[in-house]
Amino acid sequence: MNSYLPHTEAAGHMLTRGDVSGEILVCSEGLSFWGGVDPDTGVIIDIHHPCYQKIISGKILMMPSSRGSCSGSGVLLELSLKNIAPAAIFFCEAEEILSLGALVSEHIFRKPIPVARLTKKQYSALANAKSASIQGSKIVTDKDSYELNLVKPNGLNLTNADLEYLDGKHGYACKIAMQIICLMAAANDTTTLIDIQKGHIDGCILAHSANLIFAEKMAELGAQVSVPTTINAISVDRENWLSQQIPQDFGKQASRLADAYVKMGAKPVFTCAPYLLEERPEFGEIIGWSESNAVIYANSILGARTLKHPDYLDLFIAMTGRAPESGVYRDEGRTPQTIISVKIPDIEPDDVFWPIIGWLAGKTSPSQIPIITGLENFNPEPDDLKSLCAAFGTTSGAPMLHISGHTPEASLPVASKAKMHVIDIESLTQAWQVLNQADISIDLVAIGSPHASFEEVKKINNYFSDRKCHSNTNMIITVGRQTLALLKQTKIYHTLTQCDVQIIADICWCSITEPILPTQARTIMTNSGKYAHYAYGLSGRHARLSSLQDCVEAAITGIAPKTPPSWLRNNDITK
């Protein structure tokens, strides 16, 4: 008998089960655990989320799906290892990031967290209850009970090589990896796996102890990647952290985390923008990446194919060379499901326009792949698209987007029931206001989230024009190792250093803490919509968002523009 039990509207499914009970906490929109939940307390720290400051520990957490960073799986594992995780998590839409974290918690560390995907009817009914209990795969409230199907991978169409992994012929680490890959495939309603040609590993930031515990556990078990695999930005400048006054305990642990993945065969590029590398994926290439901005850029701009794989699953995929064949791996999974029409007057925007568009697009389409229209006559540079994709990834769980006139698959037919949404001057103004609530006195200018390109740093050098940073304002640019090497081959690195600008490799703003982040700094300015969104949750500092040129001027003067950019101000209907 085939025991593969997919999700259906009639039944729903339970991915991991347990015996728990708790108060129900309903989130009206998805939550990124990375930058959105404090891994030490279980408190929601995303200031843009409706449930800001609520505690998820011990709660039955409900949300349509997750969103944002692939690193959310690691945060959930950290909460689990500290015994402050949610009692259970329920979704009503497809979800991978937190589901994977729960699987790792159960299968590797024997700490189950019940995770289920409910039908819309079940979800609506449960959301109206105050509390519930989970008994195996059964959910019970004071009014209702639901028996859910337990996800089993027995119905998958596996190759002989897949079966060898499951049988342990390639070692215990690979056996666990393939078991979890198969469960993720079954949970996402697919019966097949697909070969991947490149991997990119994201869970290498020492934001919490779980990432180190997991990596060293897998290395100890003999895990090795089987395809060319790169490593995301880490938590220290690998070669210079001692001279940067990083506490030795932290520096050694961060280095151990990086070393664990290098030991497993990953290439130590240490960048969150692997699409800037010389060996970036080509159109149509099947890859297995995590890191939300990288995934969205690879799918949307390059036309490569990868799901937004959660942290830890990226390693399992790189080890086996196999991934669940679902979603955007398939032609039909790349179809635009919603239309976002940008309706604005003729303007000549600066580069801050693009992250605002991305951030709004994600808000508008939190789980579906959109196509953005109305920008056909604009001329975004690759860095503009990089910034748009990164900002989109903070507010949406979708793995890609299309931009009419600018992305290679924008001509795909739109889904027949696609809804139309509008971005206008009013919504752009409101978004700018939300992302610019901090004081205009700037202590730190943060560039490189994701890692800055060579062209971006070149522009910064031109904007400085031999001027220096204000005595009370720091400017730090984070780049990948390849970019740093190119900068050092020119005069740019030396010139910017003379301007009191720091250029640091290996780390990025998702991992920077004190003392790299100046202790006295209270207000941050950035050109990154991603970091403007996450800054408070990650650093405790409020941020402002502006153009690259405005960021340079703020570094020089110590003051940010008080008003919106001219292209927005001149058309602002609220002024």
Number of C-alpha atoms within 10 A of each C-alpha: 5 9 13 20 20 23 23 13 14 12 17 25 23 27 23 23 22 19 16 18 19 18 16 25 22 20 16 14 18 21 27 28 27 26 27 27 26 20 26 12 14 25 19 24 23 24 17 15 17 14 19 14 16 13 20 27 20 19 22 26 23 26 19 23 26 28 28 31 29 32 28 29 29 33 30 29 30 24 23 24 17 15 14 21 26 24 26 29 24 24 22 20 14 17 21 24 27 26 28 28 25 27 27 25 23 18 15 15 14 11 17 20 27 26 27 28 29 26 20 16 12 19 18 12 13 24 18 10 16 14 17 22 21 22 15 16 21 17 21 16 16 10 9 12 15 16 16 22 21 22 26 20 23 16 17 19 13 16 10 9 12 19 14 16 20 20 15 14 12 15 15 17 21 27 21 19 27 27 20 20 24 28 21 24 24 24 28 19 20 20 20 18 20 16 16 21 17 21 27 29 29 31 32 29 25 21 23 15 19 21 25 23 13 22 23 21 16 24 18 13 13 15 27 21 21 19 22 16 26 24 24 27 34 29 27 30 24 18 10 12 18 14 8 11 12 18 12 11 9 14 19 16 16 24 22 17 25 28 18 22 27 18 17 22 20 24 16 19 20 28 30 31 26 27 19 19 15 8 8 14 21 14 14 14 17 22 31 30 32 30 28 31 30 28 31 30 25 29 30 24 23 19 20 21 29 30 25 28 29 27 28 27 30 25 30 29 30 32 22 24 23 24 28 25 19 20 19 20 21 12 11 13 12 24 23 24 21 22 22 22 18 18 13 16 11 10 12 11 14 18 20 23 22 26 27 26 23 27 27 24 30 27 17 21 23 24 23 19 24 30 27 26 19 16 16 12 10 13 10 17 11 12 16 17 21 30 30 30 33 29 31 34 33 28 30 30 31 24 30 30 31 25 21 18 17 19 17 16 21 21 14 15 12 17 13 9 8 15 12 13 16 17 19 13 20 15 15 20 20 14 15 22 15 15 19 22 12 19 17 19 19 26 24 25 27 24 27 27 27 30 27 25 22 19 13 16 24 16 14 20 21 14 16 19 11 12 16 18 23 19 12 15 23 23 24 20 22 28 30 28 20 17 21 20 14 12 20 11 11 11 11 19 20 15 15 23 13 14 18 20 23 15 20 20 25 25 27 31 25 23 17 19 17 13 12 16 16 13 9 11 17 17 21 30 34 27 26 29 31 29 28 26 25 26 24 20 20 22 19 12 15 22 28 29 29 29 20 22 18 21 29 28 21 27 30 23 17 21 19 23 15 10 12 16 18 13 16 22 14 11 16 16 10 9 7
